[in-house]
Amino acid sequence: MKSIPVVFENDDFVVINKPEGIAVQNEQTQSGILPLIQQQLQLDKLWLVHRLDKVTSGLLILAKNVNAASRLSQYFAERKIQKYYLAISDKKPKKKQGSVIGDMHKIRDGKWALKKSVLQPAAGQFFSAGLGDGQRLFVIRPHTGKTHQIRVMLKSLSSPIVGDSSYGGTPSDRTYLHAYGLAFEDAGQHIQINCMPESGQHFAISSDNPKVAALLSPWDLAWPQLNIKKSNT
């Protein structure tokens, strides 16, 4: 396997661009990303502070020591880290921007579905822009970290992600979901990182279109205040 791209590194943590198709931890038939990057960086141990689905590529933070792991985990728990994802669909969405909020429940074969109730909801916001040829680019800002949340969110908008066979996406060379941006404060430093996907024919995105270019600077978008009103109906 080729070298895993390191996007940012300091004494406390490293941020990598995880390739799609690799789980974060070891599987029965395949090494996970954690032992691979430990070997590449010649480090004895790294700590996971958040996760990405196996099919998802993009920015993954790994702590280098237990204190950093505790601090970063707390940031995620308190939603102090802004996360932004890119996704591509070839199905017209019910709406071109807005939010999706609802409880998630497991249905079958490890899949999830969105419910109308909001007891412990998954919540996220999105903007989108046309790429041509019937494809649409989404930038998603999740406010929670539920399993398969973004994939289920786009499925609920009638725009399953291209290549996401679990949720009805058009077959393709990969699942077109990428963890694109992170922004947070740590030790008095403002950290803002983004990286484009390194694989996928449809991820060769041109920024000539101003609407598409705007999505590639997600921290500059006018994200509305998200109000989550919990109820059981």
N, CA, C and O of each residue as an XYZ file, in Angstrom:
932
protein
N       0.831     -1.188      0.000
C       0.000      0.000      0.000
C       0.871      1.245      0.000
O       1.900      1.276      0.676
N       0.477      2.281     -0.750
C       1.252      3.517     -0.781
C       1.122      4.272      0.528
O       0.235      3.992      1.334
N       2.011      5.229      0.733
C       2.046      5.998      1.962
C       0.723      6.733      2.201
O       0.130      7.279      1.271
N       0.273      6.741      3.454
C      -0.956      7.441      3.825
C      -0.641      8.928      3.973
O       0.277      9.280      4.713
N      -1.374      9.812      3.291
C      -1.063     11.243      3.362
C      -1.248     11.816      4.766
O      -2.294     11.630      5.388
N      -0.237     12.506      5.254
C      -0.315     13.243      6.513
C      -0.592     14.701      6.165
O       0.192     15.335      5.458
N      -1.701     15.228      6.659
C      -2.143     16.581      6.308
C      -1.664     17.599      7.336
O      -1.376     18.744      6.989
N      -1.577     17.186      8.605
C      -1.168     18.086      9.686
C      -0.570     17.237     10.798
O      -1.019     16.119     11.051
N       0.454     17.781     11.462
C       1.061     17.051     12.577
C       1.697     18.026     13.549
O       2.341     18.995     13.144
N       1.511     17.762     14.835
C       2.252     18.474     15.869
C       2.625     17.464     16.955
O       2.523     16.257     16.734
N       3.056     17.942     18.123
C       3.518     17.035     19.170
C       2.399     16.201     19.772
O       2.652     15.148     20.356
N       1.155     16.669     19.633
C       0.034     16.009     20.308
C      -0.826     15.128     19.405
O      -1.413     14.152     19.873
N      -0.906     15.459     18.131
C      -1.772     14.667     17.257
C      -1.338     14.786     15.802
O      -0.564     15.664     15.421
N      -1.865     13.873     15.020
C      -1.621     13.859     13.585
C      -2.970     13.771     12.888
O      -3.878     13.092     13.366
N      -3.101     14.458     11.757
C      -4.322     14.393     10.950
C      -3.941     13.788      9.608
O      -3.064     14.302      8.914
N      -4.600     12.701      9.249
C      -4.297     12.017      7.999
C      -5.489     12.123      7.047
O      -6.606     12.446      7.451
N      -5.218     11.844      5.784
C      -6.268     11.724      4.771
C      -6.490     10.232      4.547
O      -5.820      9.604      3.727
N      -7.446      9.678      5.295
C      -7.701      8.227      5.224
C      -8.232      7.820      3.862
O      -9.197      8.416      3.384
N      -7.634      6.826      3.224
C      -8.205      6.318      1.972
C      -9.539      5.606      2.232
O      -9.774      5.081      3.321
N     -10.394      5.598      1.226
C     -11.631      4.829      1.346
C     -11.311      3.339      1.269
O     -10.284      2.942      0.719
N     -12.200      2.523      1.826
C     -12.026      1.072      1.742
C     -11.172      0.477      2.840
O     -10.880     -0.719      2.816
N     -10.757      1.302      3.819
C      -9.965      0.811      4.947
C     -10.679      1.189      6.239
O     -11.023      2.352      6.449
N     -10.898      0.205      7.097
C     -11.527      0.469      8.387
C     -10.521      1.145      9.312
O      -9.316      1.101      9.064
N     -11.014      1.769     10.377
C     -10.082      2.436     11.286
C      -9.299      1.429     12.131
O      -8.167      1.703     12.530
N      -9.898      0.266     12.404
C      -9.205     -0.756     13.174
C      -9.138     -2.062     12.384
O      -9.818     -2.218     11.370
N      -8.315     -2.996     12.855
C      -8.112     -4.241     12.131
C      -9.409     -5.012     11.923
O     -10.277     -5.052     12.796
N      -9.519     -5.622     10.747
C     -10.588     -6.566     10.451
C      -9.963     -7.951     10.298
O      -8.739     -8.087     10.317
N     -10.792     -8.966     10.149
C     -10.263    -10.335     10.050
C      -9.342    -10.512      8.851
O      -8.358    -11.249      8.921
N      -9.662     -9.834      7.746
C      -8.911    -10.053      6.503
C      -8.118     -8.838      6.055
O      -7.491     -8.869      4.996
N      -8.131     -7.769      6.841
C      -7.478     -6.543      6.395
C      -7.004     -5.721      7.591
O      -7.702     -5.604      8.598
N      -5.813     -5.158      7.463
C      -5.303     -4.277      8.510
C      -6.102     -2.980      8.538
O      -6.536     -2.489      7.495
N      -6.292     -2.435      9.716
C      -6.960     -1.158      9.849
C      -5.983     -0.010      9.661
O      -4.774     -0.219      9.564
N      -6.521      1.216      9.610
C      -5.692      2.393      9.360
C      -4.775      2.681     10.532
O      -3.674      3.197     10.337
N      -5.205      2.357     11.758
C      -4.421      2.682     12.946
C      -3.055      1.984     12.955
O      -2.039      2.665     13.095
N      -2.993      0.664     12.812
C      -1.668      0.032     12.788
C      -0.836      0.439     11.569
O       0.391      0.481     11.646
N      -1.487      0.736     10.457
C      -0.752      1.144      9.266
C      -0.041      2.481      9.464
O       1.130      2.624      9.114
N      -0.752      3.458     10.026
C      -0.147      4.773     10.214
C       0.868      4.748     11.361
O       1.847      5.493     11.326
N       0.653      3.910     12.370
C       1.652      3.747     13.431
C       2.966      3.236     12.850
O       4.046      3.715     13.197
N       2.852      2.269     11.974
C       4.050      1.715     11.342
C       4.711      2.755     10.435
O       5.934      2.897     10.439
N       3.911      3.473      9.667
C       4.455      4.470      8.736
C       5.204      5.578      9.480
O       6.277      6.003      9.051
N       4.631      6.045     10.602
C       5.240      7.136     11.355
C       6.217      6.652     12.421
O       6.828      7.452     13.130
N       6.357      5.321     12.526
C       7.258      4.697     13.500
C       6.921      5.139     14.929
O       7.795      5.521     15.708
N       5.625      5.073     15.240
C       5.133      5.390     16.568
C       4.584      4.120     17.216
O       3.967      3.289     16.549
N       4.814      3.979     18.519
C       4.357      2.781     19.224
C       2.846      2.741     19.382
O       2.239      1.670     19.351
N       2.234      3.921     19.554
C       0.795      3.934     19.821
C       0.181      5.252     19.361
O       0.775      6.319     19.513
N      -1.008      5.156     18.802
C      -1.850      6.305     18.491
C      -3.242      6.021     19.046
O      -3.645      4.865     19.171
N      -3.970      7.081     19.377
C      -5.302      6.940     19.958
C      -6.353      7.480     18.989
O      -6.213      8.580     18.453
N      -7.401      6.695     18.775
C      -8.546      7.174     18.002
C      -9.382      8.110     18.861
O      -9.695      7.781     20.006
N      -9.751      9.273     18.328
C     -10.634     10.188     19.066
C     -11.969     10.391     18.341
O     -12.899     10.976     18.896
N     -12.055      9.908     17.106
C     -13.311      9.860     16.367
C     -13.134      8.828     15.266
O     -12.052      8.256     15.129
N     -14.166      8.581     14.485
C     -14.123      7.504     13.495
C     -14.690      7.961     12.160
O     -15.437      8.936     12.076
N     -14.315      7.234     11.127
C     -14.926      7.371      9.810
C     -15.373      5.993      9.357
O     -14.727      4.994      9.674
N     -16.476      5.932      8.616
C     -16.895      4.666      8.016
C     -15.791      4.134      7.099
O     -14.980      4.895      6.571
N     -15.782      2.838      6.928
C     -14.799      2.207      6.038
C     -14.871      2.793      4.631
O     -13.838      2.990      3.992
N     -16.080      3.074      4.140
C     -16.238      3.550      2.758
C     -15.906      5.031      2.610
O     -15.809      5.540      1.494
N     -15.731      5.726      3.741
C     -15.505      7.168      3.722
C     -14.019      7.479      3.743
O     -13.271      6.891      4.525
N     -13.591      8.392      2.896
C     -12.216      8.864      2.924
C     -12.152     10.182      3.683
O     -13.179     10.767      4.026
N     -10.921     10.643      3.941
C     -10.777     11.995      4.449
C     -10.115     12.146      5.794
O      -9.452     11.235      6.288
N     -10.306     13.322      6.383
C      -9.564     13.769      7.554
C      -9.907     12.962      8.803
O     -11.064     12.872      9.213
N      -8.874     12.386      9.387
C      -9.015     11.595     10.611
C      -7.929     12.043     11.578
O      -6.744     12.027     11.243
N      -8.344     12.448     12.797
C      -7.409     12.892     13.831
C      -7.010     11.698     14.697
O      -7.861     10.930     15.146
N      -5.699     11.553     14.924
C      -5.182     10.505     15.789
C      -4.276     11.151     16.826
O      -3.328     11.854     16.478
N      -4.568     10.911     18.105
C      -3.783     11.509     19.183
C      -2.496     10.730     19.404
O      -2.446      9.515     19.212
N      -1.442     11.461     19.816
C      -0.132     10.850     20.037
C       0.116     10.501     21.507
O       1.067      9.782     21.814
N      -0.720     10.999     22.412
C      -0.544     10.703     23.827
C      -1.906     10.697     24.506
O      -2.896     11.173     23.950
N      -1.941     10.151     25.715
C      -3.219      9.953     26.386
C      -3.870     11.280     26.779
O      -5.096     11.392     26.765
N      -3.069     12.281     27.126
C      -3.637     13.584     27.485
C      -4.307     14.245     26.280
O      -5.402     14.795     26.395
N      -3.646     14.188     25.130
C      -4.224     14.750     23.911
C      -5.480     13.977     23.517
O      -6.459     14.564     23.057
N      -5.446     12.658     23.700
C      -6.621     11.838     23.373
C      -7.817     12.245     24.207
O      -8.928     12.358     23.689
N      -7.599     12.466     25.491
C      -8.685     12.879     26.381
C      -9.217     14.261     26.001
O     -10.427     14.482     25.978
N      -8.311     15.179     25.705
C      -8.713     16.547     25.353
C      -9.492     16.588     24.044
O     -10.537     17.232     23.961
N      -8.992     15.911     23.035
C      -9.648     15.915     21.726
C     -10.990     15.183     21.778
O     -11.958     15.602     21.143
N     -11.039     14.094     22.533
C     -12.308     13.375     22.687
C     -13.355     14.272     23.328
O     -14.531     14.228     22.968
N     -12.916     15.085     24.282
C     -13.821     16.019     24.941
C     -14.312     17.080     23.966
O     -15.481     17.464     24.007
N     -13.429     17.559     23.086
C     -13.841     18.518     22.058
C     -14.973     17.941     21.205
O     -15.966     18.616     20.933
N     -14.805     16.678     20.786
C     -15.841     16.055     19.963
C     -17.128     15.890     20.759
O     -18.216     16.139     20.239
N     -17.011     15.469     22.022
C     -18.209     15.265     22.845
C     -18.963     16.578     23.044
O     -20.193     16.591     23.104
N     -18.224     17.676     23.146
C     -18.845     18.984     23.371
C     -19.113     19.733     22.070
O     -19.521     20.895     22.094
N     -18.887     19.082     20.951
C     -19.147     19.635     19.611
C     -18.368     20.921     19.368
O     -18.877     21.872     18.775
N     -17.128     20.931     19.833
C     -16.261     22.083     19.642
C     -15.434     21.974     18.361
O     -14.717     22.907     17.999
N     -15.534     20.850     17.686
C     -14.810     20.658     16.423
C     -15.818     20.710     15.281
O     -16.735     19.891     15.215
N     -15.645     21.667     14.393
C     -16.506     21.775     13.215
C     -16.011     20.788     12.162
O     -14.833     20.775     11.808
N     -16.930     19.964     11.671
C     -16.594     18.957     10.655
C     -17.392     19.243      9.383
O     -18.566     19.611      9.443
N     -16.752     19.072      8.256
C     -17.409     19.297      6.967
C     -17.101     18.123      6.030
O     -15.959     17.675      5.929
N     -18.127     17.642      5.359
C     -17.986     16.515      4.441
C     -18.421     16.925      3.036
O     -19.282     17.790      2.872
N     -17.825     16.304      2.036
C     -18.269     16.421      0.656
C     -18.925     15.114      0.237
O     -18.454     14.033      0.590
N     -20.002     15.219     -0.510
C     -20.669     14.039     -1.054
C     -21.220     14.379     -2.432
O     -21.518     15.537     -2.725
N     -21.350     13.366     -3.269
C     -21.910     13.548     -4.603
C     -23.082     12.587     -4.783
O     -22.996     11.404     -4.453
N     -24.181     13.128     -5.315
C     -25.341     12.317     -5.661
C     -25.740     12.628     -7.101
O     -25.476     13.715     -7.614
N     -26.370     11.666     -7.731
C     -26.893     11.905     -9.086
C     -28.418     11.852     -9.096
O     -29.040     11.680    -10.144
N     -29.004     12.003     -7.918
C     -30.464     12.053     -7.788
C     -30.869     13.427     -7.238
O     -30.220     13.952     -6.333
N     -31.925     13.995     -7.780
C     -32.374     15.324     -7.383
C     -32.857     15.312     -5.936
O     -33.692     14.479     -5.583
N     -32.355     16.213     -5.086
C     -32.787     16.229     -3.688
C     -34.140     16.895     -3.505
O     -34.573     17.686     -4.343
N     -34.799     16.571     -2.411
C     -36.077     17.206     -2.074
C     -35.899     18.700     -1.837
O     -36.817     19.482     -2.085
N     -34.739     19.095     -1.364
C     -34.402     20.510     -1.193
C     -32.902     20.667     -1.404
O     -32.135     19.735     -1.164
N     -32.487     21.849     -1.855
C     -31.096     22.068     -2.236
C     -30.217     22.510     -1.075
O     -28.991     22.440     -1.168
N     -30.817     22.960      0.006
C     -30.063     23.307      1.202
C     -31.006     23.258      2.394
O     -32.227     23.284      2.241
N     -30.422     23.188      3.575
C     -31.263     23.144      4.763
C     -30.694     22.218      5.818
O     -29.478     22.081      5.949
N     -31.573     21.589      6.563
C     -31.149     20.699      7.643
C     -31.963     19.413      7.603
O     -33.051     19.359      7.031
N     -31.406     18.385      8.226
C     -32.106     17.106      8.396
C     -31.932     16.709      9.856
O     -30.810     16.603     10.351
N     -33.057     16.489     10.545
C     -33.041     16.165     11.972
C     -34.018     15.023     12.219
O     -35.166     15.084     11.779
N     -33.582     14.001     12.907
C     -34.466     12.891     13.232
C     -33.733     11.763     13.924
O     -32.518     11.622     13.785
N     -34.469     10.965     14.664
C     -33.883      9.785     15.295
C     -33.521      8.744     14.239
O     -34.159      8.655     13.190
N     -32.496      7.968     14.531
C     -32.092      6.887     13.633
C     -32.352      5.543     14.303
O     -32.148      5.390     15.507
N     -32.798      4.584     13.520
C     -32.998      3.240     14.057
C     -32.458      2.215     13.085
O     -32.512      2.388     11.867
N     -31.930      1.132     13.659
C     -31.338      0.072     12.837
C     -32.455     -0.726     12.185
O     -33.447     -1.056     12.835
N     -32.294     -1.042     10.878
C     -33.338     -1.792     10.185
C     -32.884     -3.226      9.869
O     -33.482     -4.171     10.382
N     -31.880     -3.410      9.067
C     -31.416     -4.766      8.734
C     -30.029     -4.676      8.108
O     -29.641     -3.631      7.585
N     -29.293     -5.772      8.165
C     -27.977     -5.872      7.526
C     -27.057     -4.705      7.890
O     -26.265     -4.250      7.065
N     -27.170     -4.223      9.142
C     -26.312     -3.144      9.578
C     -26.694     -1.768      9.049
O     -25.932     -0.812      9.191
N     -27.874     -1.666      8.439
C     -28.323     -0.396      7.873
C     -29.179      0.368      8.882
O     -29.686     -0.191      9.854
N     -29.319      1.666      8.614
C     -30.079      2.553      9.478
C     -31.093      3.337      8.663
O     -30.958      3.487      7.448
N     -32.111      3.833      9.357
C     -33.120      4.666      8.702
C     -33.471      5.821      9.625
O     -33.269      5.753     10.838
N     -33.998      6.878      9.031
C     -34.354      8.083      9.774
C     -35.827      8.030     10.161
O     -36.670      7.638      9.355
N     -36.136      8.421     11.392
C     -37.504      8.495     11.869
C     -37.902      9.963     12.035
O     -37.047     10.849     12.057
N     -39.198     10.204     12.152
C     -39.683     11.573     12.343
C     -39.514     12.046     13.786
O     -39.487     13.249     14.046
N     -39.401     11.112     14.715
C     -39.262     11.493     16.122
C     -37.889     12.132     16.365
O     -36.946     11.922     15.602
N     -37.803     12.914     17.442
C     -36.545     13.605     17.760
C     -36.234     13.465     19.251
O     -36.056     14.458     19.956
N     -36.171     12.219     19.717
C     -35.827     11.967     21.116
C     -34.328     12.154     21.344
O     -33.917     12.899     22.234
N     -33.512     11.471     20.532
C     -32.050     11.607     20.538
C     -31.609     11.709     19.075
O     -30.998     10.785     18.538
N     -31.922     12.825     18.446
C     -31.817     12.864     16.985
C     -30.406     13.025     16.441
O     -29.518     13.580     17.089
N     -30.236     12.520     15.233
C     -29.098     12.897     14.392
C     -29.470     14.234     13.760
O     -30.624     14.463     13.399
N     -28.484     15.107     13.630
C     -28.760     16.437     13.087
C     -27.609     16.887     12.198
O     -26.440     16.707     12.539
N     -27.950     17.472     11.063
C     -26.933     17.988     10.164
C     -27.512     19.024      9.227
O     -28.721     19.086      9.007
N     -26.624     19.839      8.679
C     -27.012     20.873      7.722
C     -26.251     20.661      6.421
O     -25.223     19.985      6.391
N     -26.769     21.244      5.348
C     -26.095     21.062      4.070
C     -26.400     22.208      3.111
O     -27.440     22.860      3.199
N     -25.472     22.430      2.201
C     -25.659     23.241      1.004
C     -25.320     22.340     -0.178
O     -24.626     21.336     -0.015
N     -25.805     22.692     -1.367
C     -25.467     21.894     -2.545
C     -25.392     22.774     -3.777
O     -25.908     23.892     -3.799
N     -24.740     22.246     -4.802
C     -24.616     22.944     -6.086
C     -24.472     21.918     -7.193
O     -23.873     20.862     -6.993
N     -25.023     22.227     -8.367
C     -24.952     21.316     -9.497
C     -23.554     21.249    -10.085
O     -22.862     22.260    -10.198
N     -23.145     20.028    -10.461
C     -21.848     19.807    -11.097
C     -21.966     19.575    -12.600
O     -20.961     19.481    -13.303
N     -23.208     19.484    -13.085
C     -23.422     19.112    -14.481
C     -23.609     17.615    -14.617
O     -23.265     16.853    -13.713
N     -24.158     17.193    -15.754
C     -24.401     15.768    -16.033
C     -25.274     15.119    -14.958
O     -25.136     13.929    -14.675
N     -26.178     15.909    -14.357
C     -27.113     15.359    -13.386
C     -26.527     15.135    -12.007
O     -27.214     14.613    -11.129
N     -25.278     15.514    -11.793
C     -24.652     15.299    -10.497
C     -24.713     16.568     -9.647
O     -24.722     17.686    -10.162
N     -24.755     16.362     -8.344
C     -24.835     17.482     -7.408
C     -23.848     17.258     -6.279
O     -23.766     16.172     -5.705
N     -23.092     18.317     -5.969
C     -22.142     18.284     -4.868
C     -22.821     18.812     -3.609
O     -23.470     19.858     -3.634
N     -22.666     18.085     -2.520
C     -23.182     18.497     -1.216
C     -22.010     18.775     -0.279
O     -21.037     18.022     -0.264
N     -22.098     19.841      0.493
C     -21.216     20.023      1.643
C     -22.097     19.910      2.876
O     -23.102     20.610      3.004
N     -21.708     19.022      3.777
C     -22.538     18.681      4.929
C     -21.797     19.032      6.207
O     -20.608     18.747      6.350
N     -22.508     19.647      7.125
C     -21.962     19.947      8.443
C     -22.759     19.159      9.481
O     -23.830     19.605      9.892
N     -22.264     18.006      9.912
C     -22.999     17.235     10.918
C     -22.846     17.857     12.299
O     -21.767     18.328     12.660
N     -23.919     17.858     13.058
C     -23.877     18.358     14.429
C     -23.858     17.219     15.440
O     -23.661     17.447     16.633
N     -24.059     16.013     14.971
C     -23.972     14.820     15.807
C     -23.120     13.798     15.062
O     -22.784     13.991     13.894
N     -22.777     12.719     15.742
C     -21.875     11.737     15.132
C     -22.443     10.337     15.119
O     -21.764      9.385     15.502
N     -23.674     10.204     14.684
C     -24.333      8.894     14.652
C     -23.778      8.026     13.514
O     -23.313      8.538     12.495
N     -23.837      6.713     13.710
C     -23.393      5.769     12.683
C     -24.162      5.972     11.378
O     -25.392      6.024     11.377
N     -23.431      6.087     10.266
C     -24.008      6.222      8.912
C     -24.864      7.488      8.761
O     -25.671      7.583      7.837
N     -24.690      8.444      9.652
C     -25.598      9.588      9.701
C     -25.721     10.324      8.368
O     -26.833     10.573      7.904
N     -24.598     10.672      7.748
C     -24.657     11.460      6.513
C     -25.238     10.634      5.374
O     -25.990     11.154      4.549
N     -24.901      9.374      5.325
C     -25.427      8.503      4.272
C     -26.953      8.373      4.377
O     -27.658      8.407      3.369
N     -27.447      8.226      5.605
C     -28.894      8.133      5.833
C     -29.560      9.481      5.572
O     -30.675      9.540      5.054
N     -28.882     10.546      5.927
C     -29.406     11.895      5.719
C     -29.668     12.158      4.242
O     -30.739     12.643      3.878
N     -28.693     11.841      3.388
C     -28.884     12.081      1.956
C     -29.898     11.115      1.359
O     -30.638     11.484      0.446
N     -29.943      9.892      1.857
C     -30.987      8.961      1.425
C     -32.367      9.529      1.726
O     -33.284      9.396      0.916
N     -32.521     10.169      2.898
C     -33.814     10.737      3.283
C     -34.206     11.923      2.408
O     -35.383     12.273      2.320
N     -33.212     12.544      1.758
C     -33.476     13.653      0.837
C     -33.739     13.172     -0.588
O     -33.862     13.980     -1.509
N     -33.825     11.836     -0.768
C     -33.979     11.203     -2.090
C     -32.739     11.388     -2.949
O     -32.817     11.317     -4.175
N     -31.586     11.626     -2.312
C     -30.319     11.799     -3.023
C     -29.247     10.902     -2.416
O     -28.283     11.400     -1.835
N     -29.404      9.577     -2.544
C     -28.361      8.701     -1.994
C     -27.014      8.988     -2.652
O     -26.950      9.408     -3.808
N     -25.960      8.759     -1.912
C     -24.613      9.058     -2.383
C     -24.212      8.085     -3.486
O     -24.437      6.880     -3.377
N     -23.622      8.618     -4.539
C     -23.125      7.785     -5.636
C     -22.166      6.728     -5.070
O     -21.262      7.054     -4.301
N     -22.368      5.477     -5.452
C     -21.516      4.387     -5.012
C     -21.883      3.772     -3.688
O     -21.271      2.786     -3.278
N     -22.886      4.336     -2.994
C     -23.281      3.822     -1.681
C     -24.358      2.754     -1.863
O     -25.552      3.041     -1.784
N     -23.925      1.539     -2.102
C     -24.855      0.446     -2.415
C     -25.782      0.128     -1.247
O     -26.890     -0.364     -1.463
N     -25.358      0.395     -0.022
C     -26.196      0.095      1.141
C     -27.456      0.950      1.184
O     -28.473      0.537      1.741
N     -27.387      2.150      0.591
C     -28.505      3.078      0.681
C     -29.035      3.510     -0.683
O     -29.595      4.597     -0.827
N     -28.852      2.650     -1.677
C     -29.502      2.871     -2.960
C     -28.771      3.802     -3.902
O     -29.374      4.306     -4.850
N     -27.490      4.046     -3.674
C     -26.722      4.898     -4.571
C     -26.387      4.209     -5.878
O     -26.260      2.986     -5.923
N     -26.244      4.986     -6.942
C     -25.863      4.450     -8.248
C     -24.494      3.786     -8.158
O     -23.565      4.395     -7.627
N     -24.331      2.557     -8.658
C     -23.032      1.884     -8.597
C     -21.917      2.725     -9.219
O     -22.109      3.360    -10.256
N     -20.754      2.719     -8.573
C     -19.627      3.496     -9.068
C     -18.330      2.910     -8.527
O     -18.328      1.851     -7.899
N     -17.235      3.608     -8.777
C     -15.919      3.100     -8.397
C     -15.626      3.240     -6.908
O     -14.688      2.619     -6.408
N     -16.407      4.043     -6.193
C     -16.267      4.196     -4.753
C     -17.525      4.859     -4.217
O     -18.369      5.321     -4.985
N     -17.647      4.905     -2.890
C     -18.703      5.696     -2.256
C     -18.217      7.134     -2.170
O     -17.154      7.399     -1.609
N     -18.985      8.059     -2.720
C     -18.530      9.443     -2.856
C     -18.874     10.282     -1.621
O     -19.685     11.207     -1.662
N     -18.213      9.906     -0.523
C     -18.325     10.633      0.738
C     -16.917     10.839      1.276
O     -16.141      9.891      1.400
N     -16.592     12.109      1.598
C     -15.222     12.461      1.979
C     -15.244     13.469      3.112
O     -15.914     14.498      3.022
N     -14.512     13.176      4.181
C     -14.368     14.110      5.301
C     -13.381     15.196      4.885
O     -12.169     14.984      4.882
N     -13.918     16.354      4.535
C     -13.158     17.383      3.820
C     -12.510     18.428      4.712
O     -11.386     18.848      4.439
N     -13.196     18.867      5.786
C     -12.696     19.992      6.565
C     -12.863     19.817      8.060
O     -13.810     19.184      8.527
N     -11.915     20.395      8.813
C     -11.973     20.432     10.270
C     -11.556     21.823     10.724
O     -10.645     22.419     10.149
N     -12.215     22.340     11.748
C     -11.830     23.621     12.319
C     -12.072     23.583     13.822
O     -13.162     23.230     14.272
N     -11.054     23.947     14.595
C     -11.187     23.945     16.054
C     -10.031     24.714     16.684
O      -9.039     25.033     16.029
N     -10.188     25.004     17.981
C      -9.156     25.670     18.759
C      -8.494     24.641     19.669
O      -9.171     23.827     20.297
N      -7.154     24.684     19.735
C      -6.441     23.781     20.635
C      -5.155     24.449     21.097
O      -4.356     24.918     20.287
N      -4.969     24.485     22.407
C      -3.763     25.064     23.003
C      -3.492     26.477     22.488
O      -2.347     26.839     22.217
N      -4.561     27.273     22.356
C      -4.422     28.648     21.912
C      -4.202     28.825     20.429
O      -3.971     29.941     19.963
N      -4.271     27.734     19.676
C      -4.053     27.796     18.231
C      -5.357     27.498     17.491
O      -6.067     26.550     17.826
N      -5.667     28.321     16.478
C      -6.818     28.036     15.625
C      -6.359     27.118     14.497
O      -5.493     27.475     13.699
N      -6.944     25.956     14.449
C      -6.563     24.958     13.449
C      -7.692     24.816     12.445
O      -8.830     24.528     12.813
N      -7.374     25.017     11.191
C      -8.346     24.890     10.106
C      -7.688     24.097      8.988
O      -6.709     24.540      8.388
N      -8.235     22.925      8.718
C      -7.619     21.996      7.772
C      -8.652     21.566      6.746
O      -9.808     21.325      7.095
N      -8.258     21.470      5.511
C      -9.114     20.840      4.500
C      -8.236     20.081      3.520
O      -7.072     20.424      3.315
N      -8.794     19.067      2.930
C      -8.069     18.315      1.894
C      -9.070     17.674      0.940
O     -10.108     17.159      1.357
N      -8.742     17.714     -0.327
C      -9.582     17.106     -1.348
C      -9.376     15.595     -1.386
O      -8.333     15.107     -0.950
N     -10.350     14.847     -1.898
C     -10.187     13.399     -2.058
C      -9.061     13.090     -3.043
O      -8.787     13.859     -3.964
N      -8.419     11.946     -2.822
C      -7.330     11.533     -3.703
C      -7.757     10.455     -4.684
O      -6.962     10.033     -5.524
N      -9.005     10.001     -4.589
C      -9.471      8.966     -5.511
C     -10.930      9.215     -5.862
O     -11.650      9.899     -5.135
N     -11.353      8.653     -6.979
C     -12.736      8.771     -7.421
C     -12.865      9.664     -8.642
O     -12.552     10.854     -8.590
N     -13.327      9.083     -9.740
C     -13.412      9.830    -10.994
C     -14.326     11.042    -10.885
O     -14.063     12.066    -11.517
N     -15.396     10.951    -10.097
C     -16.346     12.064     -9.997
C     -15.884     13.146     -9.018
O     -16.481     14.221     -8.956
N     -14.821     12.866     -8.250
C     -14.291     13.854     -7.329
C     -13.280     14.801     -7.996
O     -12.655     15.616     -7.318
N     -13.125     14.694     -9.302
C     -12.293     15.659    -10.038
C     -13.138     16.912    -10.258
O     -13.616     17.168    -11.363
N     -13.315     17.693     -9.182
C     -14.268     18.800     -9.161
C     -13.601     20.089     -9.621
O     -12.557     20.478     -9.097
N     -14.202     20.743    -10.593
C     -13.712     22.038    -11.051
C     -14.321     23.144    -10.200
O     -15.520     23.134     -9.919
N     -13.487     24.099     -9.792
C     -13.978     25.220     -8.988
C     -14.281     26.442     -9.850
O     -14.386     27.553     -9.330
N     -14.424     26.247    -11.172
C     -14.745     27.369    -12.058
C     -16.137     27.927    -11.774
O     -16.381     29.124    -11.922
N     -17.047     27.038    -11.362
C     -18.398     27.454    -10.999
C     -18.357     28.109     -9.617
O     -17.964     27.456     -8.651
N     -18.756     29.393     -9.494
C     -18.684     30.081     -8.190
C     -19.458     29.377     -7.087
O     -19.031     29.388     -5.932
N     -20.597     28.758     -7.425
C     -21.391     28.070     -6.410
C     -20.649     26.844     -5.874
O     -20.701     26.545     -4.681
N     -19.960     26.144     -6.775
C     -19.158     24.989     -6.350
C     -17.960     25.465     -5.537
O     -17.642     24.885     -4.499
N     -17.295     26.520     -6.008
C     -16.131     27.054     -5.295
C     -16.493     27.465     -3.878
O     -15.700     27.273     -2.957
N     -17.691     28.035     -3.690
C     -18.125     28.458     -2.362
C     -18.243     27.272     -1.409
O     -17.940     27.396     -0.222
N     -18.681     26.129     -1.922
C     -18.824     24.945     -1.077
C     -17.478     24.432     -0.594
O     -17.396     23.779      0.446
N     -16.424     24.723     -1.343
C     -15.091     24.247     -0.972
C     -14.441     25.132      0.090
O     -13.324     24.854      0.527
N     -15.134     26.198      0.508
C     -14.732     27.001      1.672
C     -15.884     26.993      2.669
O     -16.507     28.028      2.905
N     -16.171     25.835      3.252
C     -17.408     25.684      4.043
C     -17.469     26.573      5.271
O     -18.562     26.926      5.715
N     -16.307     26.952      5.842
C     -16.315     27.820      7.033
C     -16.789     29.224      6.710
O     -17.129     29.986      7.614
N     -16.816     29.582      5.412
C     -17.263     30.914      5.009
C     -18.741     30.952      4.617
O     -19.276     32.021      4.324
N     -19.398     29.801      4.611
C     -20.811     29.759      4.258
C     -21.673     30.273      5.412
O     -21.283     30.206      6.578
N     -22.842     30.781      5.063
C     -23.757     31.340      6.074
C     -24.617     30.218      6.653
O     -25.780     30.058      6.283
N     -24.030     29.446      7.564
C     -24.773     28.348      8.189
C     -25.786     28.921      9.179
O     -25.393     29.635     10.102
N     -27.067     28.632      9.015
C     -28.069     29.146      9.970
C     -27.899     28.484     11.340
O     -27.324     27.402     11.462
N     -28.404     29.152     12.344
C     -28.437     28.558     13.683
C     -29.360     27.340     13.650
O     -30.485     27.423     13.156
N     -28.888     26.219     14.172
C     -29.683     24.989     14.154
C     -30.328     24.791     15.512
O     -29.644     24.642     16.524
N     -31.642     24.792     15.522
C     -32.400     24.584     16.745
C     -33.038     23.203     16.716
O     -33.858     22.902     15.850
N     -32.647     22.366     17.681
C     -33.169     21.005     17.749
C     -34.194     20.932     18.876
O     -33.829     20.976     20.051
N     -35.470     20.821     18.525
C     -36.538     20.720     19.512
C     -36.919     19.257     19.659
O     -37.536     18.668     18.771
N     -36.544     18.680     20.791
C     -36.773     17.261     21.009
C     -38.227     16.988     21.376
O     -38.827     17.701     22.180
N     -38.781     15.937     20.767
C     -40.132     15.483     21.111
C     -40.226     14.021     20.705
O     -39.288     13.477     20.123
N     -41.347     13.384     21.005
C     -41.494     11.967     20.661
C     -42.512     11.765     19.547
O     -43.061     10.674     19.391
N     -42.763     12.817     18.775
C     -43.732     12.677     17.696
C     -43.062     12.962     16.376
O     -43.707     12.898     15.330
